[in-house]
Amino acid sequence: MSKEPNRLLLVEDDEVFARVISRALSQRCYAVSHAGDSGTSLTLIQSNRFDAAILDLNLGGETSLSLIEPLRKSNQHMKILILTGYASIATAVEAIKLGADNYLAKPADTEEILNALSKTRSTEKISTIDAAKLEPMSVRRLEWEHIQKVLKENDGNISATARQLKMHRRTLQRKLQKRPVAR
């Protein structure tokens, strides 16, 4: 008797990455449903029961954090992983507070994604705190984190954030378009 594959929702707007990761997860006994935006995701959430979800944080200018609540309502025991190319402590904390189980920065391979999905929230919080104690952040990373915090406080409003940071709006936009620097 074969075990039924785990049902996984992949919310990713990069079609190439979605195809690659879907194929890799399918080979590891996951039945993957892909959505490229939040509207399609909500439709899939309402019509299916998923065991796990991988959410790209930035979906073409909108955030996928709003999908955590409907996912949790559909299955309290679901594993939810936030995957992003623009990682920051502020968004990681927000994602965990909203109910995500883990947060992982891109680029990430299939094994890293599966490991992150298998970890529990309490384990991840401890390892994040321990890692932060061991390695101090660079000045550029601190700047990135501060910008993300102020941006969140201003509900994503670039102009208000630029005013608060006493920075030209275009300068802030250029900084936000760059990938975050390593610790």
Sequence and secondary structure as in RCSB ss.txt:
>XXXX:A:sequence
MSKEPNRLLLVEDDEVFARVISRALSQRCYAVSHAGDSGTSLTLIQSNRFDAAILDLNLGGETSLSLIEPLRKSN
QHMKILILTGYASIATAVEAIKLGADNYLAKPADTEEILNALSKTRSTEKISTIDAAKLEPMSVRRLEWEHIQKV
LKENDGNISATARQLKMHRRTLQRKLQKRPVAR
>XXXX:A:secstr
     EEEEEE S HHHHHHHHHHHHTTTEEEEEESSHHHHHHHHHH   SEEEEESEETTEESGGGHHHHHHH 
TT EEEEEESS  HHHHHHHHHHT SEEEESS  HHHHHHHHHS HHHHHHHHHHHHHHS   HHHHHHHHHHHH
HHHTTT HHHHHHHHT  HHHHHHHHHS     
